[in-house]
Amino acid sequence: MKTILVTGGTNGIGKGIAMHFLKRGERVIVVGSSSKNGNTFYNEAKQLGAEERAVYIQADLSLVKENRRIIEEIESQFHSLDMLVLCAVKHNKSYVETGEGFEFTFALYYLSRFILSYGLKRCLEATASPVILNVCAPGMKGAVNWADLQHKKSYENVSFHGSRLNDLLGVAFDRNNTVGKIKYILYNPWAVQTSGVFEMFDNPLMKNIIKLSYKIIGKPIDQAAELIADLLDNPSENSLSAFKERKEVSLQMGTFDQENAKRLYNITDHLLNG
């Protein structure tokens, strides 16, 4: 039996992945911020006869201290992980600052994934074939706004910018992956029929256009989860890979620049420990 940790695992793609592995007989730990959604997860697991393999941990992953608490709990209770799936994301229409002084999306979509990737490294390396899958948007163009990493000056294209940070997180993690056991996958699910994507748009007309297009071209959550599960079970031979659905993304794209990855790692390390 494998042990899988899914952040953002009580709704959307994260929940789809969690339920897929529960149905398959694995132990699944989900992290989410809503106790209501956590109870729903438990009830659905019970209906599957999988309540003993289902674990819900409530946490606000936009807070550094909460991410560190999760790491401590996983290390003390489970000791090892086979897979870490990073799905937690939430879109705000305007700038929101966490109680620790970070911009909310930067903290949840990037900092949390950085902390958990490195913090759970030892647990992952305790298993035979560990995998980290970071659900973001590799394969898209864009540049890091080094002058305003946390959107304190201009709150625009926040989620797309967060994906560029996660591209560099994957590159830096692979560079620091000295043991070499962990496969790190950056994954772009493309169009999936979830409600979260509509939160990015304020304009009612644009929101309706996106809803219509996703209804036509978007994949159901179950289908998206199956694609991700297959990739987790059969990762690339390379220690770092990126995919847009099932099409591999070239790591030669400028968004995966090695020097930029090193620069962002150093900035992040200073933010967390300076």
Buried (B, 14 or more C-beta within 10 A) or exposed (E): EBBBBBBBBBBBBBBBBBBBBBEBEBBBBBBBBEEEBBEBBBEBBEEEEBBEBBBBBBBBBBBBEBBBEBBEBBBEEBEBBBBBBBBBBBBBEEBBBBEEEBBBBBBBBBBBBBBBBBBBBBBBBBBEEBBBBBBBBBBBEBEBBEEBBBBEEEBEBBBBBBBBBBBBBBBBBBBBBEEEBBBBBBBBBBBBBBEBBBBBBEEEEEBEEBBEEBEEEBBEBEBBBBBBBEBBEEBBEEBBBBBBBEEEBEBEBEBBBEEBBBBBBEEBEEBBEE
